[in-house]
């Protein structure tokens, strides 16, 4: 299993960097949500102890004028507060500003503080599914009453409800529109993950393709030599390899692989944390590359390049010393002071009870459950810590292998009127976001952009970089066309 510290940062990074501090200036409101929307579906087991739960939502009404549309952000696998910048200066705020709309952020079940159960035992996680999540959105849109707006009917389909979601939430809002086309009017899916994979080596492809060539070539060469040493099955050689990186305490090769992959993964600020907005992103990936390929490193570092040559027919491991130095000085310090590297609080993952605490109401257990049961799409180094079948050592029921085929069939066929799919050319999840591309459905690929880059904004679009301006103006133009035809759509609905 993966360490708690590692997983928290990994989870945060899936939706984007958290180097900025979300200003919690949008107060939480409460909506009484149904725990099980499908009581006749026997796969959900016995009825829940609580038939309803409190689901949090937030509102930005700064730009609202009576009669305006509703722009609802789905918070995905994190509390709604994280999305405050998107609600106040980002894309959702820009939509509300341009169309006099009301911006709402709805927190997803089992995340933030919106828990339908008192604890997250495996039995209590059975109502955590995409079907339940999208039913939450439909029910919320039809029934929400917002304090201060009691005199207006803000519900769907009386008003145009246009959803926004990024990454996992991007896939979910797309599915919501497809499943509830008579309730939800439109959706913008930003880097929406609509495909599933049991393993996901493609995670590294975009960094390899778009990263500095000398840096990526050096990483590839070193990794190939590491694979060679491991294949020798020589315990002395493997120990010496781990020692070079300062990771000799790690017994498990999976732990070792995950740890040295951190410059491209997490918790290091890797490829995914590059961002056009300096207040959000980090350039640490380029710092890593600069250090890795530095030709002027001191002798005590460069001589490491020859240390393992005896295992590769005398061939030097170019830049191994630089790579190892980065792991030792940047990655290993993520361990809490005084903690063993092999412990579960650091880079060890062998503690099978690490996530057994059913009273841990953080995002960790729900997210692992969804990865194992529906999402998939984790990097290959994580296959050892997130095996899809079986998952009993997480104390979760065994997943059905057919879920991948089912998810992919739905994702590949996913298309709906007024569904916009926005992709980023350089996102690590690029192949997870590839649904249909049909001429009559608005799609946009942001050149050179990373994961969910269109979600952030400056409210004044003219101040944004040109390639972000372009996608934001494209999104605004598409939404304008949708809103122009709303009344015609509403009249066409079944009585």
Buried (B, 14 or more C-beta within 10 A) or exposed (E): BBBBBBBBBBBBBBBBBBBBEBEEEBEBBEBEBBBBBBEEEEEBEEEBEEEEBBBBBBBBBEBBEEEBBBBBBBBBBBBBBBBBBBBBBBBBBBBBBBBEBBBBBBBBBBBBBBBBBEBBBBBBBBBBBBBBBBBBBBBBBBEBEBEEBEEBEBBBBEBBBBBBBBBBBBBBBBBBBBBBBEBBBBBBBBBBBBBBBBBBEBBBEBBBEBBBEEBBBBBEBBBEBBEBBBEEEEEEBBEBBBEBBBBBBBEBBBBBBBBBBBBBBBBBBBBBBBBBBEEBBBEBBBBBBEBBBBEEBEEEBBEBBBBBBEBBEEBBBBBBBBBBBBBBEBBBEBBEEEBBBBBBBBBBBBBEEBBBEBEBBBBBBBBBBBBBBBBBBBBBBBBBBBBBEEBEEBBBBEBEEEBBEEBBEBBEEBBBBBBBBBBBBBBBBBBBBBBBEEEEBBBBBBEEBBBBBBBBBBEEBEEBEEBBBBBBEBBBEBBEEBBEEBEEBBEEEEE
